[in-house]
């Protein structure tokens, strides 16, 4: 995999994380495997990351509250508390699973392919709340 693009998410005057998107030959295709790495720049509890992820998935237009509750529970179990030395990577696999790494160690996976689509759309979808970051991740700026 090669880097497609990268950028920093800042909220107000806080830098939250640096994000990098990787895909085969540096060409992202939402239907093929890719990886999104977030290198955190501040302390954030894992539960807060899971909570925000669910909120952002709703913003992508997914409203199945039963599945959201299931995904939320899985993310709470997977996501650790992070600090400025933490890099988490989400990998969308060929089989549609989402695999999560903390550094190089696997910390969990969510097998539902629909989860992967909505989860990665938090950053890569048209309805992202961070359109400038999306453009940078996709190598368009």
Secondary structure, 3 states (H helix, E strand, C coil): CEEEEEEEEEECCEEEEEEEEEEHHHCCCCCCCEEEEEEECCCECHHHHHHHHHHHHHHCCCCCHHHHHHHHHHHHHHCCCECCCCEEEEEECCCCCEEEEECCEEEEEECCHHHHHHHHHHHHCCCCCCHHHHHHHCCCC
